[in-house]
């Protein structure tokens, strides 16, 4: 075990977070920037070759992934072998079920929808998780999930990994065909795990866990149960479409199982919209149904008193009144003592939970809505109320966003697309069935953009780019494709003489002579004008170089002809740390115009500005943390006397947090992935955005 203060490369250990069969996990900070924290997984030195292979695989897989619902990869080292990952606050779905029991239907569907979005993303990149289970789904305090543990994930062409002679994975979530002498469909493997996870969330119980007399799981009996079960069914208490979804995900015959995570996601959205309309009526019927009358307990025969019994509190009270010589007055006193003790020791009553229906006014047509209250995320369509259940009575912040794909992004936040509109409001919710109407701006129609892709390495080689049914020739290193709207697309870039079966052959080093072919995922952002990007492809038979995927040449959403002039790029920015909460709090004390109330009232900050701060300043215990929940306007004002905000080109680059920067005098956001976003609201505040000054 490593001690606090010890170093793992550039990381300094703060404390141990946990341990497993392969190693230990530590909370660490970056030695050059203490505000940057990470969870470091360290492999045991005596680990088997198989575990070392699994560890390397997890590092490789995570390094290629970047998605809001997947735990981010930060770093990797070999001596000792470690993986640095994003530090995710919250609890696992397993812990959530253990603490509070089964999950409400609406919430369970939303959790699974987010899991399916993550799976759709990795499956499109020929990566399969193979260990989908509640323990690997982290639920953050804001309700978003993070999919973790890619230790047994596989990529296309990768070796199948087994554990101790068996199949890798966790027994209840492994599909029945995994034990057969065939290679299972990896996508349907993951979706089977999703189905079991949904069943467990809805019922609060994990299936396929028969126990032996010693209390341990009987694995042989579990496989027999799994082989004999045609499917899982959560029971008649659930709506039939919900039951059918679980059955279709857990069908023992893989041919009868749902084929793709995207298909599951679409069915989940339909279910959420349907239940949003149905559930309030069901709830009202439950509330109108009187509880059953209490049944008097049957008389209990008293057993003979054993010799020298232990004296209970009642014995002590009786003894104080003279033992057997109990008078009527004594009985009254005893009763009073018992009643008084019961009053102080009685279990506290849980507060009654309420529900609310939130409707967005000003939004119409075929527009998708996304709402959040506390940890609940609900999606729906314009014109339909969003139903939030099991809320504690009191004041709540309500987030609403509208637009295509806005439900996958954090609005407001650095990942909120330009085609989304959003609002935040605080409302007091006191009783069930409360109707809340919030104004929201109609999102813009999705524009169609011309795609101009520069293919590095293609000069002198004939080639073409394929996007769906489109085929564009590469001329002078550039391919021009007709308009596409916001979304993700698969691009195939072929150089030289490639056949129909050679797609993506460069990745597996299997291209025939005279051919180079790569397949990349392209995300077309919302915006106007031509989208410009570049992709690295080695010319046929040229020495192979490291590929970096598709890179956006322009900041997303801004046409090239409208790009602001770049500021002069400094060779180096003084390595100032991120502004701390204490620094900002001291500054606000002397600049009352930037208090929480006045900044929001003057339209220089949104409703999330200085979240959790009181009138006297930030909450206790956070003084040394990076300043979060500050708008760009506030960050710029703070830095005006400290050299200003740095440009997006200045260093150090953002690590751990996104950072407010300045681009040509306008607000921009430098993301932790080094991407620059220029279409941002200078009023938005987020737990993911910090800032630093030039000096």
VMD Tcl script that draws the C-alpha trace (Angstrom):
set ca {
  {0.00 0.00 0.00}
  {1.31 3.45 -0.95}
  {1.41 6.17 1.71}
  {-0.13 9.68 1.48}
  {2.48 12.06 0.08}
  {4.11 9.39 -2.11}
  {4.50 10.12 -5.82}
  {3.22 8.16 -8.81}
  {4.95 9.98 -11.67}
  {3.54 13.52 -11.54}
  {0.70 12.53 -9.18}
  {0.87 12.93 -5.38}
  {-1.22 10.57 -3.23}
  {-3.75 12.21 -0.89}
  {-5.49 9.10 0.41}
  {-6.60 5.61 -0.50}
  {-10.07 5.30 -2.02}
  {-10.41 1.52 -2.25}
  {-8.91 -1.77 -3.37}
  {-9.74 -4.73 -5.57}
  {-8.27 -7.98 -6.80}
  {-6.02 -6.25 -9.34}
  {-4.79 -3.30 -7.30}
  {-5.67 -0.20 -5.34}
  {-7.25 3.18 -6.16}
  {-5.97 6.45 -4.70}
  {-7.13 10.04 -4.64}
  {-4.25 12.11 -6.00}
  {-3.43 15.65 -7.12}
  {-1.08 16.92 -9.82}
  {2.28 17.95 -8.33}
  {2.43 20.99 -10.64}
  {-1.19 22.06 -10.11}
  {-2.72 20.88 -6.80}
  {-6.22 21.87 -7.94}
  {-6.17 19.09 -10.54}
  {-7.33 15.88 -8.86}
  {-7.70 12.36 -10.21}
  {-8.48 8.79 -9.23}
  {-5.35 6.70 -9.80}
  {-5.72 2.95 -10.26}
  {-2.41 1.19 -9.47}
  {-1.82 -2.41 -10.56}
  {-0.46 -4.86 -7.98}
  {3.20 -5.64 -8.61}
  {2.53 -9.39 -8.30}
  {-0.36 -9.33 -10.79}
  {-0.57 -12.16 -13.30}
  {0.25 -11.68 -16.96}
  {-3.48 -11.90 -17.66}
  {-4.26 -9.05 -15.28}
  {-1.44 -6.99 -16.75}
  {-2.94 -7.53 -20.20}
  {-6.35 -6.48 -18.90}
  {-4.86 -3.36 -17.32}
  {-3.10 -2.34 -20.54}
  {-6.29 -2.95 -22.47}
  {-8.28 -0.66 -20.16}
  {-5.72 2.14 -20.61}
  {-5.77 1.76 -24.39}
  {-9.57 1.67 -24.62}
  {-10.14 4.63 -22.28}
  {-7.51 6.70 -24.07}
  {-9.55 6.55 -27.28}
  {-12.88 7.54 -25.71}
  {-14.35 10.97 -24.96}
  {-18.01 11.05 -23.95}
  {-20.06 12.83 -21.30}
  {-21.31 9.55 -19.81}
  {-17.93 7.76 -19.72}
  {-15.29 8.24 -17.03}
  {-12.51 10.27 -18.68}
  {-8.96 8.98 -19.14}
  {-6.24 11.40 -18.01}
  {-2.89 9.63 -17.95}
  {-1.07 6.30 -17.95}
  {2.30 5.09 -16.65}
  {4.25 1.85 -16.35}
  {6.49 2.04 -13.26}
  {4.34 1.26 -11.35}
  {1.59 0.52 -13.85}
  {-1.24 2.98 -13.26}
  {-4.19 4.65 -14.95}
  {-5.21 8.18 -13.99}
  {-8.94 8.74 -14.42}
  {-11.44 11.51 -13.86}
  {-12.50 11.73 -10.21}
  {-16.24 11.06 -10.22}
  {-18.17 12.22 -7.16}
  {-21.35 10.32 -6.25}
  {-22.35 6.71 -5.67}
  {-22.76 3.57 -7.72}
  {-26.20 2.37 -8.76}
  {-25.51 -0.68 -6.57}
  {-25.10 1.57 -3.51}
  {-28.17 3.60 -4.49}
  {-30.32 0.44 -4.58}
  {-28.82 -0.86 -1.31}
  {-29.55 2.42 0.49}
  {-33.00 3.29 -0.87}
  {-34.36 0.18 -2.56}
  {-35.77 -0.04 -6.05}
  {-35.63 2.98 -8.34}
  {-38.75 4.73 -9.63}
  {-39.72 3.77 -13.17}
  {-39.08 7.23 -14.64}
  {-35.66 7.50 -12.99}
  {-34.67 3.93 -13.90}
  {-35.50 4.55 -17.57}
  {-33.44 7.75 -17.56}
  {-30.40 6.03 -16.01}
  {-30.57 3.24 -18.58}
  {-31.06 5.77 -21.39}
  {-27.79 7.46 -20.41}
  {-26.04 4.08 -20.24}
  {-27.30 3.31 -23.75}
  {-26.00 6.63 -25.04}
  {-22.55 5.70 -23.76}
  {-22.85 2.23 -25.32}
  {-24.03 3.64 -28.64}
  {-20.92 5.83 -28.66}
  {-18.43 3.03 -27.92}
  {-20.15 0.48 -30.19}
  {-19.83 2.93 -33.10}
  {-16.08 2.79 -32.44}
  {-16.01 -1.02 -32.35}
  {-15.54 -1.11 -28.58}
  {-17.67 -3.31 -26.30}
  {-17.74 -3.01 -22.52}
  {-18.77 -6.59 -21.53}
  {-19.30 -5.80 -17.83}
  {-22.44 -3.66 -17.70}
  {-23.80 -3.83 -14.15}
  {-25.03 -1.40 -11.47}
  {-21.63 -1.42 -9.78}
  {-20.08 0.10 -12.93}
  {-22.61 2.92 -13.22}
  {-21.68 5.94 -11.13}
  {-24.47 8.43 -10.38}
  {-23.17 11.94 -9.81}
  {-24.87 14.36 -7.40}
  {-26.33 16.25 -10.40}
  {-27.98 13.06 -11.70}
  {-25.69 12.37 -14.67}
  {-24.15 8.90 -14.88}
  {-20.60 7.84 -15.65}
  {-19.82 4.39 -17.05}
  {-16.63 3.02 -15.48}
  {-14.35 -0.04 -15.53}
  {-13.31 -0.93 -19.08}
  {-10.92 -3.62 -17.81}
  {-12.48 -6.42 -19.89}
  {-13.68 -4.30 -22.80}
  {-12.70 -5.48 -26.26}
  {-12.10 -3.72 -29.56}
  {-12.68 -5.03 -33.05}
  {-9.93 -7.50 -33.84}
  {-8.91 -7.73 -30.18}
  {-8.27 -10.96 -28.31}
  {-11.11 -12.42 -26.26}
  {-10.15 -12.29 -22.59}
  {-11.17 -14.92 -20.05}
  {-10.67 -15.01 -16.32}
  {-9.35 -18.09 -14.58}
  {-10.45 -20.37 -17.39}
  {-13.98 -18.95 -17.51}
  {-15.67 -16.10 -19.29}
  {-14.82 -12.56 -18.24}
  {-17.59 -10.53 -16.66}
  {-20.00 -10.74 -13.72}
  {-22.28 -13.79 -13.62}
  {-25.80 -12.27 -13.40}
  {-25.08 -9.89 -16.29}
  {-23.38 -12.33 -18.70}
  {-25.63 -13.62 -21.53}
  {-26.34 -17.37 -21.62}
  {-24.56 -17.83 -24.96}
  {-21.25 -16.73 -23.38}
  {-20.72 -20.30 -22.13}
  {-21.35 -21.85 -25.52}
  {-18.59 -22.79 -27.94}
  {-19.29 -19.78 -30.17}
  {-18.16 -16.17 -30.19}
  {-21.10 -14.10 -28.84}
  {-22.24 -10.90 -30.51}
  {-20.47 -8.32 -28.29}
  {-23.14 -5.64 -28.78}
  {-25.92 -7.97 -27.66}
  {-23.70 -9.08 -24.76}
  {-23.69 -5.47 -23.51}
  {-27.42 -5.07 -24.09}
  {-28.18 -8.22 -22.10}
  {-26.33 -6.59 -19.20}
  {-28.42 -3.45 -19.70}
  {-31.60 -5.54 -19.43}
  {-30.50 -7.19 -16.17}
  {-29.44 -3.79 -14.83}
  {-32.88 -2.34 -15.67}
  {-34.60 -5.34 -14.03}
  {-32.51 -4.84 -10.88}
  {-33.20 -1.09 -10.76}
  {-36.96 -1.64 -11.11}
  {-37.27 -4.52 -8.64}
  {-34.39 -3.83 -6.25}
  {-33.18 -7.44 -6.58}
  {-30.40 -9.04 -8.60}
  {-31.43 -12.25 -10.44}
  {-29.47 -15.47 -11.00}
  {-27.83 -15.61 -7.57}
  {-28.83 -18.93 -5.95}
  {-27.00 -19.51 -2.69}
  {-25.34 -22.60 -1.24}
  {-25.84 -23.67 2.36}
  {-22.72 -21.68 3.31}
  {-24.25 -18.48 1.92}
  {-22.03 -18.29 -1.18}
  {-23.38 -18.09 -4.73}
  {-23.85 -21.48 -6.41}
  {-22.40 -20.71 -9.86}
  {-23.44 -24.01 -11.42}
  {-27.05 -23.54 -10.32}
  {-26.93 -19.93 -11.54}
  {-25.95 -21.03 -15.06}
  {-28.75 -23.58 -15.05}
  {-31.23 -20.87 -14.05}
  {-29.91 -18.59 -16.77}
  {-30.13 -21.29 -19.43}
  {-33.70 -22.20 -18.46}
  {-35.02 -18.62 -18.19}
  {-36.53 -17.53 -21.50}
  {-36.26 -13.91 -20.32}
  {-36.57 -11.73 -17.23}
  {-39.87 -10.05 -16.36}
  {-40.09 -7.41 -13.59}
  {-43.76 -8.26 -12.88}
  {-47.33 -7.14 -13.37}
  {-46.94 -3.99 -11.29}
  {-45.14 -2.39 -14.24}
  {-46.54 -1.01 -17.47}
  {-46.54 -3.64 -20.23}
  {-44.17 -1.68 -22.55}
  {-41.64 -1.51 -19.68}
  {-41.93 -5.26 -19.10}
  {-41.58 -5.93 -22.83}
  {-38.40 -3.85 -23.00}
  {-36.84 -5.91 -20.18}
  {-37.93 -9.16 -21.89}
  {-36.52 -8.04 -25.26}
  {-33.18 -7.13 -23.67}
  {-32.80 -10.34 -21.65}
  {-34.10 -12.92 -24.14}
  {-32.02 -16.08 -23.77}
  {-31.98 -16.45 -27.57}
  {-29.64 -13.68 -28.81}
  {-31.49 -13.59 -32.15}
  {-34.57 -12.35 -30.28}
  {-32.63 -9.68 -28.40}
  {-32.60 -6.00 -29.40}
  {-29.77 -5.39 -31.85}
  {-28.41 -1.93 -31.00}
  {-28.09 0.53 -28.13}
  {-29.53 3.24 -30.36}
  {-32.70 1.19 -30.81}
  {-32.96 0.76 -27.04}
  {-32.50 4.51 -26.57}
  {-35.36 5.30 -28.95}
  {-37.70 2.90 -27.13}
  {-36.71 4.42 -23.80}
  {-37.57 7.91 -25.03}
  {-40.96 6.71 -26.22}
  {-41.59 5.05 -22.85}
  {-40.57 8.18 -20.96}
  {-42.98 10.31 -22.99}
  {-45.82 7.80 -22.47}
  {-45.28 7.43 -18.73}
  {-45.06 11.20 -18.33}
  {-48.72 11.34 -19.38}
  {-49.84 8.18 -17.55}
  {-48.08 8.34 -14.20}
  {-49.86 11.35 -12.64}
  {-53.25 9.66 -13.01}
  {-51.86 6.44 -11.56}
  {-50.42 8.39 -8.64}
  {-53.70 10.16 -7.94}
  {-55.53 6.84 -7.91}
  {-53.03 5.52 -5.37}
  {-53.49 8.59 -3.19}
  {-57.30 8.21 -3.24}
  {-57.12 4.56 -2.20}
  {-57.48 4.41 1.61}
  {-54.87 2.35 3.43}
  {-56.01 -1.04 4.76}
  {-57.41 -1.05 8.28}
  {-54.86 -2.14 10.90}
  {-55.18 -5.75 12.00}
  {-54.94 -6.43 15.72}
  {-52.04 -8.75 16.54}
  {-52.89 -12.22 17.78}
  {-52.38 -12.88 21.55}
  {-48.91 -14.09 22.37}
  {-48.45 -16.80 25.01}
  {-45.85 -15.85 27.60}
  {-43.06 -18.33 28.14}
  {-41.89 -19.23 31.69}
  {-39.41 -16.74 33.04}
  {-35.90 -18.27 33.01}
  {-33.69 -17.98 36.09}
  {-31.67 -14.75 36.58}
  {-33.07 -12.89 33.59}
  {-31.37 -9.79 32.21}
  {-33.13 -6.67 33.48}
  {-34.77 -4.64 30.77}
  {-35.73 -0.97 31.05}
  {-39.21 -2.15 32.02}
  {-37.77 -4.40 34.78}
  {-35.89 -1.42 36.18}
  {-39.05 0.69 36.18}
  {-41.02 -2.06 37.96}
  {-38.25 -2.60 40.47}
  {-38.27 1.09 41.36}
  {-41.95 0.72 42.20}
  {-41.46 -2.20 44.55}
  {-41.32 -5.29 42.34}
  {-44.43 -7.45 42.65}
  {-46.22 -4.95 44.84}
  {-47.40 -2.90 41.91}
  {-50.25 -0.56 42.65}
  {-52.64 1.00 40.21}
  {-50.68 4.23 40.53}
  {-47.51 2.30 39.78}
  {-48.99 0.89 36.58}
  {-49.91 4.38 35.47}
  {-46.36 5.58 36.13}
  {-44.89 2.60 34.27}
  {-47.18 3.29 31.35}
  {-46.08 6.90 31.37}
  {-42.41 5.88 31.42}
  {-42.94 3.53 28.48}
  {-44.92 6.12 26.53}
  {-42.33 8.80 27.18}
  {-39.53 6.48 26.07}
  {-41.43 5.52 22.95}
  {-41.97 9.22 22.14}
  {-38.26 9.98 22.23}
  {-37.10 6.73 20.61}
  {-39.81 6.40 17.94}
  {-38.54 6.34 14.34}
  {-38.80 9.74 12.69}
  {-41.42 9.98 10.00}
  {-40.07 10.46 6.47}
  {-41.38 13.64 4.85}
  {-44.11 13.12 2.27}
  {-42.70 13.28 -1.24}
  {-44.41 15.27 -3.96}
  {-44.46 15.41 -7.74}
  {-44.54 18.30 -10.22}
  {-45.37 18.76 -13.89}
  {-43.16 21.29 -15.70}
  {-44.28 22.74 -19.04}
  {-42.16 24.90 -21.36}
  {-44.08 27.77 -22.92}
  {-42.88 29.31 -26.17}
  {-41.63 25.99 -27.60}
  {-43.64 24.14 -30.21}
  {-43.34 21.66 -33.05}
  {-41.18 18.54 -33.14}
  {-38.73 19.81 -30.52}
  {-37.22 17.64 -27.83}
  {-37.21 18.90 -24.24}
  {-34.83 18.05 -21.44}
  {-35.46 18.90 -17.79}
  {-33.67 18.40 -14.50}
  {-34.68 18.80 -10.86}
  {-32.16 17.56 -8.27}
  {-30.95 14.17 -9.56}
  {-33.91 13.55 -11.87}
  {-33.46 13.98 -15.63}
  {-36.62 13.79 -17.74}
  {-37.04 14.06 -21.50}
  {-40.15 14.77 -23.55}
  {-41.57 16.66 -26.49}
  {-42.71 20.26 -26.87}
  {-46.30 20.70 -25.74}
  {-46.10 17.89 -23.18}
  {-45.36 18.46 -19.48}
  {-42.30 16.84 -17.95}
  {-43.19 14.82 -14.84}
  {-40.85 14.82 -11.83}
  {-41.66 12.40 -9.03}
  {-40.50 11.76 -5.44}
  {-39.39 15.33 -4.76}
  {-38.86 16.69 -1.28}
  {-41.23 19.60 -0.59}
  {-39.45 22.95 -0.76}
  {-37.56 25.21 -3.13}
  {-35.92 23.58 -6.15}
  {-33.81 24.77 -9.08}
  {-35.35 23.69 -12.38}
  {-33.27 23.33 -15.55}
  {-34.96 23.21 -18.96}
  {-33.32 22.83 -22.37}
  {-34.81 22.49 -25.85}
  {-33.32 21.35 -29.13}
  {-31.84 18.38 -30.96}
  {-29.44 16.31 -28.84}
  {-29.67 18.78 -25.94}
  {-30.65 15.93 -23.64}
  {-27.14 14.51 -23.99}
  {-25.45 17.78 -23.05}
  {-25.26 19.93 -19.92}
  {-27.26 23.11 -20.48}
  {-26.07 25.53 -19.31}
  {-22.50 24.32 -19.51}
  {-19.52 23.99 -21.81}
  {-21.13 21.15 -23.75}
  {-24.40 22.94 -24.47}
  {-24.78 23.03 -28.23}
  {-25.46 26.28 -30.07}
  {-28.74 24.83 -31.39}
  {-30.09 24.49 -27.83}
  {-32.00 27.02 -25.77}
  {-32.18 26.76 -22.00}
  {-33.36 28.40 -18.81}
  {-32.93 27.97 -15.05}
  {-35.58 28.97 -12.52}
  {-36.23 28.41 -8.82}
  {-39.71 27.37 -7.71}
  {-41.24 26.18 -4.45}
  {-42.94 22.80 -4.81}
  {-45.29 22.10 -1.94}
  {-47.91 19.57 -3.06}
  {-48.33 16.75 -5.56}
  {-49.69 17.56 -8.97}
  {-48.32 21.10 -8.92}
  {-48.20 22.63 -12.40}
  {-45.19 24.82 -13.26}
  {-44.98 26.89 -16.45}
  {-41.55 28.18 -17.51}
  {-40.87 30.38 -20.56}
  {-38.32 28.99 -23.02}
  {-37.13 30.29 -26.38}
  {-37.84 28.23 -29.49}
  {-34.51 26.67 -30.60}
  {-33.31 27.50 -34.11}
  {-33.95 25.08 -36.94}
  {-31.00 22.83 -37.64}
  {-28.91 24.43 -40.35}
  {-27.36 22.45 -43.17}
  {-23.61 22.90 -43.49}
  {-21.15 22.18 -46.27}
  {-18.32 19.92 -45.10}
  {-14.78 20.69 -46.25}
  {-12.36 17.99 -45.12}
  {-8.61 18.33 -45.56}
  {-6.97 14.89 -45.84}
  {-3.35 15.21 -44.71}
  {-1.05 12.82 -46.57}
  {-3.26 12.61 -49.64}
  {-1.32 14.93 -51.93}
  {-0.17 12.94 -54.96}
  {-2.55 10.06 -54.24}
  {-5.95 9.50 -55.81}
  {-8.63 9.11 -53.19}
  {-12.21 9.64 -52.10}
  {-14.27 10.26 -48.98}
  {-17.52 8.39 -48.29}
  {-20.26 9.69 -46.03}
  {-23.38 7.54 -46.22}
  {-24.42 7.55 -49.88}
  {-22.15 10.48 -50.70}
  {-18.80 9.94 -52.41}
  {-16.50 12.94 -52.87}
  {-13.18 12.87 -54.70}
  {-10.15 14.28 -52.92}
  {-8.74 17.16 -54.99}
  {-5.56 18.92 -53.91}
  {-5.92 17.31 -50.51}
  {-9.50 18.53 -49.90}
  {-12.86 16.75 -50.19}
  {-16.08 18.77 -50.28}
  {-19.31 17.09 -49.19}
  {-22.82 18.43 -49.55}
  {-24.71 19.75 -46.55}
  {-25.34 17.76 -43.40}
  {-27.14 18.85 -40.25}
  {-26.12 18.39 -36.62}
  {-25.26 14.81 -35.71}
  {-22.61 12.09 -35.77}
  {-21.55 10.45 -39.02}
  {-19.15 7.72 -40.09}
  {-16.54 8.88 -42.61}
  {-14.51 6.48 -44.75}
  {-11.37 7.91 -46.36}
  {-9.70 5.77 -49.06}
  {-6.38 6.57 -50.75}
  {-4.99 4.59 -53.68}
  {-6.49 1.38 -54.99}
  {-8.84 0.04 -52.28}
  {-11.53 -2.60 -52.66}
  {-14.96 -2.84 -51.03}
  {-13.62 -5.03 -48.24}
  {-10.70 -2.77 -47.31}
  {-12.62 -0.17 -45.28}
  {-10.60 0.84 -42.22}
  {-7.75 -1.53 -43.05}
  {-5.08 0.98 -41.92}
  {-6.13 0.52 -38.27}
  {-5.44 -3.23 -38.43}
  {-2.39 -2.91 -40.71}
  {-4.11 -5.18 -43.24}
  {-4.30 -2.93 -46.30}
  {-3.23 -4.40 -49.65}
  {-0.34 -2.77 -51.50}
  {-1.27 0.64 -52.87}
  {-4.20 1.20 -50.48}
  {-4.76 3.20 -47.29}
  {-8.19 3.41 -45.66}
  {-9.41 4.84 -42.34}
  {-12.85 5.11 -40.80}
  {-13.47 8.05 -38.48}
  {-16.47 9.42 -36.61}
  {-17.39 12.97 -37.56}
  {-19.64 15.13 -35.40}
  {-21.14 18.05 -37.29}
  {-21.81 20.83 -34.76}
  {-24.60 23.33 -34.92}
  {-23.61 26.51 -36.70}
  {-23.62 28.40 -39.98}
  {-21.33 28.33 -42.97}
  {-18.91 25.63 -44.02}
  {-17.56 23.22 -41.42}
  {-13.82 22.67 -41.85}
  {-11.75 19.86 -40.43}
  {-8.69 17.79 -41.15}
  {-7.83 14.12 -40.77}
  {-4.43 12.39 -40.94}
  {-4.10 9.53 -43.41}
  {-0.74 8.10 -44.44}
  {-0.31 7.76 -48.18}
  {-0.32 4.14 -49.42}
  {2.91 2.30 -48.56}
  {4.25 5.34 -46.65}
  {5.75 4.94 -43.14}
  {2.97 4.83 -40.58}
  {2.58 7.83 -38.26}
  {0.43 8.46 -35.22}
  {-3.11 9.42 -36.18}
  {-5.04 12.03 -34.25}
  {-8.52 11.58 -35.67}
  {-10.55 14.41 -37.15}
  {-9.58 17.88 -35.96}
  {-11.77 20.93 -36.30}
  {-9.88 23.72 -38.03}
  {-12.32 26.45 -37.07}
  {-13.93 26.93 -33.65}
  {-17.19 25.02 -33.80}
  {-20.13 26.90 -35.25}
  {-18.23 29.90 -36.74}
  {-17.77 30.15 -40.53}
  {-14.16 30.64 -41.59}
  {-14.86 34.09 -43.05}
  {-16.23 35.26 -39.68}
  {-13.44 33.96 -37.45}
  {-12.06 36.61 -35.07}
  {-8.43 37.51 -35.58}
  {-6.18 35.51 -33.30}
  {-4.45 37.40 -30.54}
  {-0.70 37.33 -30.61}
  {0.24 33.95 -29.16}
  {2.54 34.31 -26.16}
  {5.43 31.91 -26.09}
  {4.46 31.01 -22.56}
  {2.01 32.18 -19.96}
  {3.30 32.45 -16.42}
  {2.19 29.21 -14.79}
  {-0.40 30.77 -12.50}
  {-2.71 28.41 -10.69}
  {-6.44 28.53 -11.16}
  {-8.13 31.30 -9.21}
  {-9.29 29.92 -5.87}
  {-12.67 30.36 -4.21}
  {-11.01 32.33 -1.39}
  {-9.41 34.77 -3.89}
  {-12.71 35.36 -5.64}
  {-14.62 35.69 -2.35}
  {-12.21 38.39 -1.13}
  {-12.60 40.24 -4.42}
  {-16.41 40.10 -4.29}
  {-16.31 41.62 -0.78}
  {-14.76 44.73 -2.34}
  {-16.88 44.64 -5.50}
  {-20.47 44.37 -4.34}
  {-21.72 44.75 -7.92}
  {-20.54 41.16 -8.42}
  {-22.50 39.71 -5.53}
  {-24.81 36.83 -6.32}
  {-27.97 38.95 -6.42}
  {-26.61 42.00 -8.25}
  {-24.68 40.14 -10.97}
  {-27.68 38.00 -11.89}
  {-29.97 41.05 -11.68}
  {-27.79 43.03 -14.10}
  {-27.86 40.21 -16.68}
  {-24.14 39.47 -16.28}
  {-24.64 36.00 -14.80}
  {-27.20 33.19 -14.91}
  {-29.08 31.50 -12.09}
  {-26.20 29.11 -11.35}
  {-23.77 31.97 -10.56}
  {-22.09 31.50 -7.14}
  {-24.18 28.40 -6.50}
  {-24.28 27.37 -2.80}
  {-22.86 30.77 -1.73}
  {-24.64 32.74 0.98}
  {-24.75 36.51 1.30}
  {-21.62 36.27 3.42}
  {-19.60 34.32 0.90}
  {-18.74 30.77 -0.16}
  {-19.59 27.68 1.90}
  {-17.07 26.59 4.52}
  {-14.22 24.28 3.59}
  {-13.86 25.21 -0.09}
  {-11.48 28.19 0.11}
  {-8.57 26.36 -1.55}
  {-10.64 24.88 -4.39}
  {-10.67 26.34 -7.90}
  {-13.31 29.03 -8.35}
  {-16.36 27.51 -10.06}
  {-19.84 28.82 -10.91}
  {-18.42 32.12 -12.18}
  {-19.62 33.66 -15.44}
  {-17.20 34.84 -18.13}
  {-18.21 38.43 -17.35}
  {-17.21 37.92 -13.71}
  {-13.95 36.13 -14.60}
  {-12.97 38.96 -16.97}
  {-13.75 41.63 -14.37}
  {-11.68 39.77 -11.76}
  {-8.70 39.45 -14.13}
  {-8.81 43.03 -15.50}
  {-6.29 44.15 -12.84}
  {-4.27 40.94 -13.15}
  {-3.21 41.06 -16.78}
  {-6.61 39.96 -18.10}
  {-7.87 36.56 -19.12}
  {-5.34 34.55 -21.19}
  {-6.05 33.69 -24.81}
  {-7.00 30.18 -25.85}
  {-3.48 29.73 -27.28}
  {-1.74 30.57 -24.01}
  {-0.32 27.92 -21.72}
  {-0.72 26.13 -19.39}
  {-3.56 24.37 -21.12}
  {-6.73 23.49 -19.26}
  {-6.45 20.31 -17.19}
  {-9.16 18.84 -15.03}
  {-11.54 21.76 -15.67}
  {-12.68 23.77 -18.68}
  {-11.41 27.36 -18.51}
  {-12.74 30.75 -19.51}
  {-10.41 32.36 -22.05}
  {-10.59 35.32 -24.46}
  {-10.49 35.00 -28.27}
  {-10.15 38.23 -30.26}
  {-11.75 40.18 -27.44}
  {-14.75 37.81 -27.29}
  {-15.58 35.09 -24.74}
  {-14.43 31.55 -25.49}
  {-14.01 28.33 -23.58}
  {-10.87 26.19 -23.57}
  {-12.06 22.68 -22.82}
  {-9.96 20.14 -20.92}
  {-9.65 18.24 -24.23}
  {-7.86 21.32 -25.74}
  {-10.84 22.13 -27.99}
  {-11.92 25.76 -28.18}
  {-15.58 26.78 -28.20}
  {-16.48 30.32 -29.24}
  {-20.26 30.11 -29.28}
  {-20.71 30.36 -25.53}
  {-22.88 32.52 -23.32}
  {-20.76 34.93 -21.24}
  {-23.45 34.67 -18.54}
  {-23.28 30.92 -18.03}
  {-21.80 29.43 -14.87}
  {-20.92 25.80 -14.29}
  {-19.26 23.42 -11.85}
  {-17.01 22.37 -14.75}
  {-15.61 25.82 -15.63}
  {-12.84 27.65 -13.78}
  {-10.38 30.36 -14.89}
  {-6.95 31.86 -14.33}
  {-5.43 35.30 -14.97}
  {-2.25 36.22 -16.86}
  {-0.61 37.33 -13.60}
}
mol new
graphics top color blue
foreach p $ca { graphics top sphere $p radius 0.5 }
foreach p [lrange $ca 0 end-1] q [lrange $ca 1 end] { graphics top cylinder $p $q radius 0.2 }
display resetview
